[in-house]
Amino acid sequence: LFIDYNYENQSKNYNHKSFLFIFIFLTIFNLLSIDLPLNKLDIFHEGQLLSGSFNFDDSKKLWMSSYSNTGIFYDVINTKIAWTISGIQSIGSMRIYNIFLNYFSQIILIFLIFNISKKFDFNYNQKIIFFVILSILSTYFLQNALINYRDILLLFYLIFTLNILSGSDKNYLNCFLLGLLSILSLLWSLDSGAYLNACLVPLIIIFLYKKKYSNFFTLLFGIILGWFIFYSVVPIFEFKAFLYNSISIYKEHEFLNGIIHPQPFSGEKNSSRATKILMVILINGIILINIIFSKKNLIPNNTKLFLILFFILAF
């Protein structure tokens, strides 16, 4: 029994070392393959990131001095952090900082893929192939801006949710951190924050249905504490401006963009893109239904719940 146990531990350590080696290789490869921005100032996009920070330096106000189109971190605070670290107000320091954030999101995404690959009932070689393929796809998504640092907190949501559903019932730390993401995600990016908060609802329903009341109250405590700290730290006029700004963006953003979303399955310009999106969602839904009702039981039921939440978030 001792020999078998020792062999099993050695095998697990070997597996972890293999995953770690692949992880290090992919992260170094991604770092070396980064394209540094050599273009001149992008007045529209980079102007949005620069102007908010200049306004904050001048007025020492956040929402009162700028109309936050995306999120206060994206529009103001991230550039301010970049300037503080570099000690100079420059476009280059902002670009380097944003590259770092994108690279960090790549690491978090690969870490999420690693955790998901462990949950499937594959053999060792299948897990390696699964992990490598998804990691390479994630590199493609990031290099083509399909995923960027605006999605970092969504990745943390998926990691915390996976740990909660596949771990023990008393998973208080992940529930608490997930609750804090409620306000942090809205400050980071309003659209991602809306998706994240919306996806907390089915998770709460799962907790109540499975009678995991301790997880439910811990998550609720994290949500309330995060909002209370935010309300206590910022001045009341800034808090009101945050609410007005956020509601305004959600109501009027389509008019602000000035671009009508193409109708799928029509002859409108770019309608094929909308059609492809719906087809990908439909195909993923069919695959997920097949996995849930499959008799092979490649994944445990708790991981199936995670995949359902993943699909809802993506949808």
N, C-alpha and C positions, 0 to 999 in steps of 0.2 A: 504494500500500500504506500509506503514512504517513497519507494522508487517511482511508482506511477505518479504520485503527487508531485514529486520533484521534476519529473519529465514534463508534466503538464505545465508547471510554472515556467520551465525553460522554454517550452514551445510558445507560451503566451508572450514571454519577453522577446523571443525571436520575432514573433509577429509584430509586436509594437515597434521594434527596432526597424523592421522593414518599412512599416508605414512612416516612421519618423524620417528615414532616409529619403523616401519618395517626397515627403512633405518639404524637407529642406531643399531638395533638388528643384522642385517646382517653384518654391518661393524665390530662390536665387535666380532661376531662369527668368521668372517674371520680372525681377528687379533689373536684370541686364537687358531685357527686351523693351523697357520703357522708352517711349519716344518723347524726348524733351521738347517742349513747345518753343519753336523758333519764330513763330509768327509775331506780327506787330499786335498792338492792343486791339482786342475784340471789344469794340465800343459798347455793344449791346450786352453780351454776357459778362465779360470781365468788368465792364463799367458798372454793372449791377453789384458786383462783389466789392468793388473799390469805393463806390460812392457812399454806401451805407457806413463803412468804417470811417471815412472822412467826416460824414455827418455826426457820427458818434464822438469823434475826437473834438469836434467843434462845439457840440451841444451837451455832451455827456448824457444823452438820452437815447433810448433804443427805438421803441415803436413811435414815440412822439416826434422823432426827427426823421424817420424813414418809413416809407410804405413797404413793408416786408412782403415781397411777392412769393417767396418760397418758404422761408423760415428764418428766424432771427439768427441762428448759428450760421446758416448758409449765406445770408445776405450781409451780416455785419460781423459777428463774433469770430468766425473762423479766420477772416482776413486780419482782424485785430490781433488774434493770437499769433499769426504768422509774423506780423510786424513786431510784436513784442519779443518773440524768440530771436528774430534776426537783428533787431535793433535798428531797422531802417524801413521806412515806408516805401516799398517798391512793388512793382508788378511781379518781378522775379521771385521775391520771397513768398508772395501769395501763391504763385504757380507751384513752387517747390513744396509748399505745405499741402496744397491740394493733391499733388502727386503722392505725397506720403500717405494722405488719407485714403486715396484709391488703393495704394499698395497694402495698407492695413486692412481695408475691406476685403482684399484678395486673400489675405491670411485667414481672416475670420470665416470667409466662405469655404475655404479648403478645410478648415477645422470643423465646420458644420457638416461637410461632405464626409469627413472621416467618421464623425459620430453616427451619421445615418448609415454608412456602410457597415458599421458594427452591428446594427440592429437586424439586418437581413440574415436569414438562415442559409448563407452561402458557405462553401468551403473556402479555405484560405486563398487559393488562386483566384476564385471568382470575386472575392472581396477586393483583392488587389486590382483586378481589371476594372471592377465597378468604380473603385476609388479613383483610379488614374483617368478613366474616360470622363467622369464628371468633373474632375479637377481641370483637365484640358479644356472642356467646354466652358468652365467658369473663366478661364483665362481669355478665351475668345469673347465672352460676354463683356468682360471688363475692358478689354482693349478696344472694343467697338462701342463703348459707352452704353451698353444695354443694362449694365449694373455699374453703379459708382458709389462714392462715399455717402451719398444721400440715403442709401439703403442699409447702412451699417446697423442701425438700431432694429431694422426688420430682421437682419441676420441674427442679432442677439435674441430677438423674440423667438425665433425658430429654435435656437440653441437651448434657451431656458425652457421652452415648451417641451422639447424632446426630452430633456432631463427630468422634467416634472412627470410626464406621462409614462416614461419608461423606468423611472427610479422608484424609490420607496414612497410610501404615503406621506411621510413627514419630510417633505422636500421644501422646507420653509425658506431657505436662502434664495432659491431660484424663484419661488412665488413672490417673495418680497422684491427682488430685483426687477421682476417682470412688472410688478405694480408701479415701480418708480419710472418705468419706460412710458407710462401713460402721458405724463407731462413732458418728459424729456424728448419724446418723439415729436411732439407738436412744436417744441422749441427748435428742434433739429431741422425738421422739414414738415410743412403742414400737410402735404398730400400723404407722405409716408405715415405721419402721425395719425391721420384719419383712418388709414387702413389698419394700423396696429391696434388702435382703440376699438375699432369695429370687431377685430378678431379676438379681443378679450372677452366679448360677449359669449360666443360659443364655448370658449374654455370655461367660463364661469358656469354655464349650463352643464357642462360635463362634470365639474366638481360637485354641483348640487345633485345631479342624477346619480353619481356614484357615491354620494354621501361623504365626500372628502371635505368636510366642513373646515378642518384646520387649514387646508390649502386655500380654501375660499376666503376665509377671514384674513389669512396672511397676505394674499393678493390684494384684497380690499384695503387692508392697512397700508400696504405699499402705495396704492393709488392715492388714498386720502393724505398720507404723509407727504408724498411728492408735491401734490397740489398745494398743501398747506405751507410747505417750505417756500414754494415759488411765490405764493400770495404774500408771505411774510417778508421776503427778501426785497421784492421789487416795490417801488412806490405805488400807491393806489391808482394814480393817474396813468402809470405805465401799464398796470394790470388791466384797466379799462380799455386802454389803447390796444393792448394785445387781443382782448376779446373782440373789439370792433374790427381790427385788422383781419383776424382769422375768419370771422363770419363774413366779412366783405369779400375775402378771397374765395371762400367756398361758394358764395352766391354769384359773384361777378367775374370769375377768372376766365370763363369761356369768352366773355365779351372783351376782356382785357387782352387775350391772345389775338383776337380778331380772325381766328381760323376755324372754319366749320369742320367738325370731324366727319370724314367721309362715310357715307352709308355703305355698309357691306352688301355684297351681291348686287351691285349696281354699276352703271357706266360712269360714275363720277370719278374725278381725278383722285388717285391714291386709294380708291375703294378696294383694290386687291390687298393692300396692307391690312385694312380692317377685316377683310374676309379671312386672311391668313391667321390673324389673331384669334378670331372666333373658332376657326378650324383647329388650331393648336389647343385651345381651351377644351373643345369638345373631345379631341383625341385623348388628352390627359384625363378627362373625366371618365371616358370609357375604360382606359387602362386602370384607373384607380378602382372603379367598380369591379373589374375583373380580379384585381389583387384582393379586395375586401372579401369577395365571395369565392375565392379560389379554395379548393380542397387541399392544396399542397401545403398551406400554412407556412409560407416562406418567412413571414414576419409575425411577431406576436400582436395580439389585439390592441395593446396600448400604442404600439408603433403605427398601427392602422389609423388610430384616432389622430395621431400626429400628422399623418399624410393627408387626412381629411382637412385638418386645420391649415396645412400647407397649401392645399388646393384652394381653400376659401380665401386665404391671403393673396394668392396669385391671381385669382379671379377678380 
